[in-house]
Structures are given as C-alpha cells and as structure tokens.
Amino acid sequence: MNRNKIFIKQRLRLIILISVLTVFLGVAVAFAEAPDKKRSQGPPPSPVEVAPVVKEMVSEQVSLVGTTEPKTKSIIAAEVEGLVKSFPVKEGSYVKKGSVLVRLRSTNLNIRLKAAMAARDEAKARYRFAQKELARSEKLKDANSIAAKRYDQTLYEFQALEHQVLRYEAEIEELKDSIRKKRVIAPFSGFIAEEHTEVGEWIKKGGGVVTLIDLSLIRITVDVPERYIMGIRPDAAVQVMAGAYGMKPVSGIISAILPEGNPDSRTFPVRIDVPNRKLKLKSGMEARVTFNLAKKTKAMLVPKDAVVAANGRRIVFVVNTGVVQPVNIKIIGTYGTNMAVTGFLKPGDKVVVRGNERLRPGQAVTVVK
C-alpha cells in the first residue's frame, strides 16, 4: 500500500514538471520569434516626390557686395517763410502722402483774407447796383431821354466796379494760396530720416523741414570690376541676398550701368532696383548681388527644394532601387527655381524634392510623383 502511494506521488511530480517545462518552452519560443516577426514587417516606406537631375548650359555668375539706399529721398522745403507753429512729426516715424509735416503761423494772412473778402462783397454789391443803372441808362439812351455824357459815366462806373471785383478775387486767391503754403505737406509716403526745424524757429523761403525717404523701392549700388562689366546688360534680373532676408534671395532689376568708372579701382557703378514691399530692407545695409554674365557654361541643375542643410553641409537625397542615399553637393549658382551644383551626381538621377526633411541614409521610400 505504501509503495503504491509513493509511486502515485512520483508520477504526479513528473507530470507537473513536464507541464511547467512545456509552458516555459512555449513562452521562450514566442519571445524568440517576436523580434523576427517585427523585423520582417519593418517601418513602411516613406512617400516622396522626385525630380531628375539635368545638365544644361547656363550663364556664369558673379556675386558682389553693394549698399542699399532709398531710390526716393528728398529734403522737403517750405515754399514761404514763417514761424513754426507746430511740428507734428518725429525722426523715424512713417508718414503717408498728404500728411502735414509742419504748420507756420498765418494769423496776419487770415486777417488780410477776411478784409479782402469783405471788400470784395462790398464791391459786388456796388457792381450789381451799377449793372441795374446801366440797364436803365441803355433804355433811356434808346429813347433819346438821357445825355450821352451821363450814359458814358454810368458805363465807366460799371466797368470799373467789374474790374475791382476781379482784382479782389485775385487777391483772395493769392492770400488763400499763401495760407495753404503755411502747411508743408508730405509729397509721398515714407519715413522721416532727419528733422531740420523745430517749434518756434523761423524758416526762410526754401528752408528745409525734414528729410523724407521712401523705402518701398530700394536702390543698391554695386561697384563691378571692368572684367565683368561687358557681360552685364541693363534691365537684366539679378538675385539679391541681404541680412534682413536671411538666406532667402529676392529678385531685382538692373536700372542703370553708369558709363564713368573709377580709374583707381577699375570698377563701374551699377544700380539695382529691388521692391521692398514689407519694408525689411533699410538704407545703408550690405547686400550681395548675383549677376548672370553673358558667358555660358554647362552645369548640373537640381530644384531648390531638393537641397537640404545637414550639419553645416548641403546634401540631396538620391533614390536608387527604392531607398535613398545622401550626396554632398556645393552650390555654384542659382537660376530661377533651380540651383547649379557640383557633387557625385549624373544627369537622370532622381532627387527627392518633397518629403526629404526627415529622411535617413538607406531609408526605404515610395515615389508618389
């Protein structure tokens, strides 16, 4: 009996041990297979848009440094002399066209205007009476009921009053014009760059009030060496890069190539006009201007959107058999929406232009366009 009990207990222990081992092995196999399954699935390919690398003839470029200045700058002067009564503007403030820059005292002119208007009204009343007298005299003359001398006297008096009214009208217009000139008005919108007077100061006729500059159109002057000047043409488009715009270039137009150069430096001043719609550019800034020269050369072109900045380098991602690899490049020119570059590229290579912000070397991609 005791032997049977011992045998049963040993079988139960064996069964329990086998069951535990079976469960342990199953869990171990599951953990061992899970990473393989995860690796077999992997991250899905990133969708990207690509464009081909092309090799074309382009103009050679040269970049030179210039200085910005407002194309429109004027010292606004007073048309008449007078004492400054009010000066509502300040240096650095922006004023719109038609704004009052300064008011001169016009008390005496206003008094003279009132007197002239009263005298004109009196002359008009006398003129209307003389007009009626002349009409009656003409009727009497037709009826031979008035002496010729009396008629002539009435006619001359009427004509004299008519001229007197005209003279007063002219005097009134002159006084109004003088009063109007006692206000100096901004002829265009812009910034007050400098004040030339103050309240209580006497301004002479033609004296300066403020210096007004219009920054909506900026002019850049660049001294171009003579070896490049023959390759630059008027009205050509240029690329301008200034500190206010960061690394983003803006377009400008060559407005003039001055015919007289500096004999010491052998350079010629070139004027470039740049629209300044957001007024970011200020007068006196440094600006780098890139000119397209007449000489042509072959270059590899990629879209601007394909170029990515990475750790102080410029790279493009090239798609090859469903994965991307970065290629170091150097930018040698900008042509509209394309950039001329050097690097290990060849015509026909597909570079990523959309979806390249977070790509990694060797990452799988799906070309959607």
C-alpha positions as CSV (number, residue, x, y, z in Angstrom):
1,M,0.0,0.0,0.0
2,N,2.8,2.4,0.9
3,R,4.6,1.6,-2.4
4,N,1.5,2.5,-4.4
5,K,1.2,5.8,-2.7
6,I,4.9,6.6,-3.3
7,F,4.6,5.6,-7.0
8,I,1.5,7.8,-7.5
9,K,3.2,10.8,-5.8
10,Q,6.2,10.4,-8.1
11,R,4.0,10.3,-11.2
12,L,2.2,13.5,-10.2
13,R,5.5,15.3,-9.7
14,L,6.7,14.1,-13.1
15,I,3.5,15.3,-14.8
16,I,3.7,18.7,-13.1
17,L,7.4,19.1,-14.1
18,I,6.7,18.2,-17.7
19,S,3.8,20.7,-17.8
20,V,6.0,23.5,-16.4
21,L,8.7,22.8,-18.9
22,T,6.2,22.8,-21.8
23,V,4.8,26.2,-20.8
24,F,8.4,27.6,-20.3
25,L,9.5,26.4,-23.8
26,G,6.3,27.9,-25.4
27,V,7.0,31.3,-23.9
28,A,10.7,31.2,-24.9
29,V,9.8,30.3,-28.5
30,A,7.2,33.1,-28.6
31,F,9.8,35.7,-27.4
32,A,12.4,34.3,-29.8
33,E,10.0,34.6,-32.8
34,A,8.6,38.0,-31.9
35,P,11.6,40.1,-33.0
36,D,11.9,38.2,-36.2
37,K,8.3,38.9,-37.0
38,K,8.8,42.6,-36.1
39,R,11.9,42.7,-38.2
40,S,10.2,41.1,-41.1
41,Q,7.4,43.7,-41.1
42,G,9.7,46.9,-40.6
43,P,8.6,50.6,-41.0
44,P,6.5,51.4,-44.1
45,P,8.3,53.2,-46.9
46,S,8.1,57.0,-46.8
47,P,6.2,58.6,-49.7
48,V,8.3,61.1,-51.6
49,E,8.3,63.2,-54.7
50,V,11.3,63.3,-57.0
51,A,12.7,65.3,-59.9
52,P,15.5,64.4,-62.3
53,V,19.0,66.0,-62.3
54,V,19.6,67.8,-65.6
55,K,22.7,69.2,-67.2
56,E,22.2,72.4,-69.2
57,M,24.0,75.5,-70.5
58,V,23.7,78.3,-68.0
59,S,25.2,81.8,-67.6
60,E,28.2,82.1,-65.5
61,Q,27.5,84.1,-62.3
62,V,29.4,86.5,-60.1
63,S,28.4,87.7,-56.7
64,L,29.4,91.2,-55.5
65,V,28.6,93.3,-52.4
66,G,26.7,96.6,-52.6
67,T,25.0,99.0,-50.3
68,T,21.3,99.7,-50.1
69,E,19.7,103.2,-50.3
70,P,16.2,104.5,-50.9
71,K,15.5,105.3,-54.5
72,T,13.4,108.3,-53.5
73,K,15.0,110.6,-51.0
74,S,14.1,114.3,-50.6
75,I,14.7,117.3,-48.3
76,I,11.1,118.7,-48.1
77,A,11.3,122.5,-48.1
78,A,8.9,125.3,-47.1
79,E,7.5,127.4,-50.0
80,V,7.1,130.5,-47.9
81,E,8.9,131.9,-44.9
82,G,7.3,132.0,-41.4
83,L,7.4,131.0,-37.8
84,V,7.0,127.3,-37.0
85,K,3.7,126.9,-35.1
86,S,3.5,123.1,-34.9
87,F,5.8,120.3,-35.9
88,P,3.8,117.0,-35.5
89,V,6.3,114.5,-36.9
90,K,9.4,112.8,-35.4
91,E,12.5,111.3,-36.8
92,G,11.9,107.6,-37.6
93,S,8.1,108.0,-37.9
94,Y,6.2,106.9,-41.0
95,V,4.0,109.4,-42.7
96,K,1.5,109.0,-45.6
97,K,1.3,111.1,-48.7
98,G,-0.6,114.3,-47.8
99,S,0.2,114.3,-44.1
100,V,1.1,117.7,-42.5
101,L,4.8,117.9,-41.7
102,V,4.9,121.4,-40.3
103,R,2.5,124.4,-39.8
104,L,3.7,128.0,-40.0
105,R,1.9,130.9,-38.2
106,S,-0.6,132.5,-40.6
107,T,-2.5,135.0,-38.3
108,N,-1.7,138.1,-40.4
109,L,-2.7,136.3,-43.6
110,N,-6.0,135.2,-42.2
111,I,-6.8,138.8,-41.1
112,R,-5.9,140.1,-44.6
113,L,-8.1,137.4,-46.1
114,K,-11.1,138.4,-44.1
115,A,-10.6,142.1,-45.1
116,A,-10.2,141.2,-48.8
117,M,-13.4,139.1,-48.7
118,A,-15.4,141.9,-47.1
119,A,-14.1,144.4,-49.7
120,R,-15.0,142.0,-52.5
121,D,-18.5,141.6,-51.2
122,E,-18.9,145.4,-51.0
123,A,-17.6,145.8,-54.5
124,K,-20.0,143.1,-55.7
125,A,-23.0,144.9,-54.2
126,R,-21.9,148.2,-55.9
127,Y,-21.4,146.2,-59.1
128,R,-24.9,144.8,-59.0
129,F,-26.3,148.3,-58.5
130,A,-24.2,149.7,-61.3
131,Q,-25.4,146.9,-63.5
132,K,-29.0,147.9,-62.9
133,E,-28.2,151.6,-63.5
134,L,-26.5,150.7,-66.8
135,A,-29.6,148.7,-67.9
136,R,-31.9,151.7,-67.2
137,S,-29.4,154.1,-68.9
138,E,-29.4,152.0,-72.0
139,K,-33.2,152.1,-72.3
140,L,-33.2,155.9,-71.8
141,K,-30.5,156.2,-74.4
142,D,-32.5,154.2,-76.9
143,A,-35.4,156.6,-76.3
144,N,-33.0,159.6,-76.6
145,S,-34.0,160.6,-73.0
146,I,-30.5,160.7,-71.5
147,A,-27.5,162.8,-72.2
148,A,-24.6,160.9,-73.8
149,K,-22.2,162.1,-71.1
150,R,-24.5,160.7,-68.4
151,Y,-24.7,157.3,-70.1
152,D,-20.9,157.2,-70.6
153,Q,-20.4,157.9,-66.9
154,T,-22.7,155.1,-65.9
155,L,-20.9,152.7,-68.3
156,Y,-17.5,153.6,-67.0
157,E,-18.5,153.2,-63.4
158,F,-20.0,149.7,-64.2
159,Q,-16.7,148.6,-65.9
160,A,-14.6,150.0,-63.0
161,L,-16.6,148.0,-60.4
162,E,-16.4,144.9,-62.6
163,H,-12.6,145.1,-62.6
164,Q,-12.5,145.9,-58.9
165,V,-14.4,142.7,-58.1
166,L,-11.9,140.7,-60.3
167,R,-9.0,142.3,-58.5
168,Y,-10.4,141.4,-55.1
169,E,-11.0,137.8,-56.3
170,A,-7.4,137.6,-57.4
171,E,-6.2,139.0,-54.1
172,I,-8.3,136.5,-52.2
173,E,-6.9,133.6,-54.3
174,E,-3.4,134.8,-53.6
175,L,-4.0,135.0,-49.9
176,K,-5.6,131.5,-49.8
177,D,-2.6,130.2,-51.6
178,S,-0.2,131.8,-49.2
179,I,-2.2,130.4,-46.3
180,R,-2.1,126.9,-47.9
181,K,1.7,127.2,-48.2
182,K,1.9,127.8,-44.5
183,R,1.3,124.0,-44.2
184,V,4.1,121.8,-45.5
185,I,2.6,118.6,-46.9
186,A,4.4,115.2,-47.5
187,P,4.6,114.8,-51.3
188,F,5.0,111.0,-50.9
189,S,4.7,108.3,-48.2
190,G,7.9,107.5,-46.3
191,F,10.0,107.7,-43.2
192,I,11.3,110.9,-41.6
193,A,15.0,110.4,-41.7
194,E,16.0,113.8,-40.3
195,E,14.4,116.9,-38.8
196,H,15.6,120.3,-40.0
197,T,13.5,122.6,-37.8
198,E,11.5,122.9,-34.6
199,V,8.7,124.7,-33.0
200,G,9.4,128.5,-32.6
201,E,12.1,128.6,-35.3
202,W,11.9,130.9,-38.2
203,I,12.0,129.2,-41.6
204,K,13.1,131.1,-44.7
205,K,11.6,130.5,-48.0
206,G,13.1,127.3,-49.4
207,G,14.3,126.2,-46.0
208,G,14.4,122.5,-45.2
209,V,11.8,121.0,-42.9
210,V,12.6,117.2,-42.9
211,T,14.4,114.6,-45.0
212,L,11.9,112.1,-46.2
213,I,12.8,108.7,-47.6
214,D,10.6,106.2,-49.4
215,L,11.7,102.6,-48.7
216,S,9.1,100.8,-50.9
217,L,11.7,100.7,-53.7
218,I,15.4,100.2,-52.7
219,R,18.4,101.0,-54.9
220,I,21.6,99.0,-54.5
221,T,24.8,100.4,-55.9
222,V,27.5,97.8,-56.7
223,D,31.0,98.6,-58.0
224,V,31.6,96.0,-60.7
225,P,35.1,95.2,-61.9
226,E,35.8,96.0,-65.6
227,R,36.4,92.4,-66.4
228,Y,32.7,91.7,-65.7
229,I,31.1,94.9,-66.8
230,M,30.8,93.8,-70.5
231,G,28.9,90.7,-69.5
232,I,26.2,92.6,-67.7
233,R,23.2,94.2,-69.5
234,P,20.7,96.8,-68.4
235,D,17.2,95.6,-67.4
236,A,18.5,92.2,-66.6
237,A,17.2,90.3,-63.5
238,V,19.6,89.7,-60.6
239,Q,19.4,87.8,-57.3
240,V,19.8,89.9,-54.1
241,M,20.6,88.4,-50.7
242,A,20.6,90.7,-47.6
243,G,20.8,90.1,-43.9
244,A,17.2,91.2,-43.4
245,Y,16.0,88.3,-45.7
246,G,18.3,85.7,-44.1
247,M,19.3,83.1,-46.8
248,K,16.3,83.7,-49.0
249,P,17.2,85.7,-52.1
250,V,14.9,88.3,-53.7
251,S,14.8,89.5,-57.2
252,G,16.0,92.9,-58.5
253,I,16.4,94.6,-61.8
254,I,19.5,96.4,-63.2
255,S,18.2,100.0,-63.7
256,A,21.5,101.6,-64.8
257,I,25.1,100.9,-65.7
258,L,27.0,104.2,-65.2
259,P,29.4,104.9,-68.1
260,E,32.1,106.5,-65.9
261,G,34.2,104.2,-63.7
262,N,36.7,104.7,-61.0
263,P,40.2,104.8,-62.7
264,D,41.9,103.8,-59.5
265,S,39.9,100.6,-58.7
266,R,38.8,100.0,-62.4
267,T,35.2,99.5,-61.3
268,F,31.9,100.8,-62.7
269,P,28.8,101.6,-60.5
270,V,25.8,99.5,-61.3
271,R,22.3,100.4,-59.9
272,I,19.9,97.7,-59.0
273,D,16.2,98.4,-58.0
274,V,14.6,96.0,-55.5
275,P,10.9,96.1,-54.5
276,N,10.7,96.3,-50.7
277,R,7.1,95.6,-50.0
278,K,7.4,94.6,-46.4
279,L,10.0,97.4,-45.7
280,K,12.5,94.9,-44.3
281,L,15.4,96.5,-46.1
282,K,16.8,99.7,-44.6
283,S,19.1,102.3,-46.1
284,G,22.8,101.5,-45.6
285,M,22.5,97.7,-45.4
286,E,25.0,95.4,-47.0
287,A,23.6,93.3,-49.9
288,R,25.1,90.6,-52.0
289,V,24.1,90.8,-55.7
290,T,24.5,87.8,-58.0
291,F,24.8,88.8,-61.7
292,N,24.2,86.5,-64.7
293,L,27.1,87.1,-67.1
294,A,26.9,86.7,-70.9
295,K,29.4,83.8,-70.8
296,K,27.8,80.3,-70.8
297,T,28.9,77.1,-69.1
298,K,27.4,73.6,-68.5
299,A,26.2,72.8,-65.1
300,M,24.2,70.2,-63.1
301,L,20.9,71.6,-62.1
302,V,18.7,70.4,-59.2
303,P,15.4,72.0,-57.9
304,K,15.9,74.3,-54.9
305,D,13.5,72.1,-52.9
306,A,15.9,69.2,-53.3
307,V,18.7,70.8,-51.3
308,V,18.8,70.1,-47.6
309,A,21.0,71.6,-44.9
310,A,22.6,69.0,-42.6
311,N,25.4,69.6,-40.1
312,G,26.8,72.6,-42.0
313,R,26.7,70.8,-45.3
314,R,24.3,70.8,-48.3
315,I,23.0,67.5,-49.5
316,V,20.4,65.9,-51.8
317,F,18.8,62.5,-51.4
318,V,19.1,60.3,-54.5
319,V,16.6,57.5,-54.9
320,N,18.1,54.2,-56.1
321,T,16.1,50.8,-56.1
322,G,13.6,52.0,-53.6
323,V,16.0,53.5,-51.0
324,V,17.6,56.9,-50.6
325,Q,21.3,57.9,-50.1
326,P,22.6,61.4,-49.3
327,V,25.0,63.1,-51.7
328,N,27.1,66.0,-50.6
329,I,26.9,69.0,-53.0
330,K,28.2,72.5,-53.4
331,I,26.0,75.3,-54.8
332,I,27.7,77.3,-57.5
333,G,24.7,79.3,-58.8
334,T,21.0,80.0,-58.7
335,Y,18.8,80.0,-61.8
336,G,15.1,80.7,-61.0
337,T,13.8,77.6,-59.2
338,N,16.9,75.6,-59.9
339,M,20.4,75.5,-58.4
340,A,23.6,74.7,-60.2
341,V,25.6,72.2,-58.0
342,T,28.8,70.1,-58.0
343,G,29.0,66.6,-56.5
344,F,28.7,62.9,-57.3
345,L,25.6,63.3,-59.4
346,K,24.8,62.5,-63.0
347,P,22.0,63.5,-65.4
348,G,18.9,61.5,-64.8
349,D,19.5,60.8,-61.1
350,K,16.2,61.1,-59.2
351,V,16.5,63.5,-56.3
352,V,13.8,63.9,-53.6
353,V,12.0,67.3,-53.7
354,R,9.1,66.6,-51.2
355,G,9.4,64.5,-48.1
356,N,13.1,64.9,-47.7
357,E,13.1,66.7,-44.3
358,R,13.4,63.6,-42.1
359,L,14.9,61.0,-44.4
360,R,17.8,58.9,-43.2
361,P,20.5,57.1,-45.3
362,G,19.3,53.8,-46.6
363,Q,15.6,54.5,-45.8
364,A,13.0,52.9,-48.0
365,V,10.8,55.2,-49.9
366,T,7.8,55.1,-52.3
367,V,7.8,57.5,-55.2
368,V,4.4,59.1,-55.5
369,K,5.2,61.6,-58.2
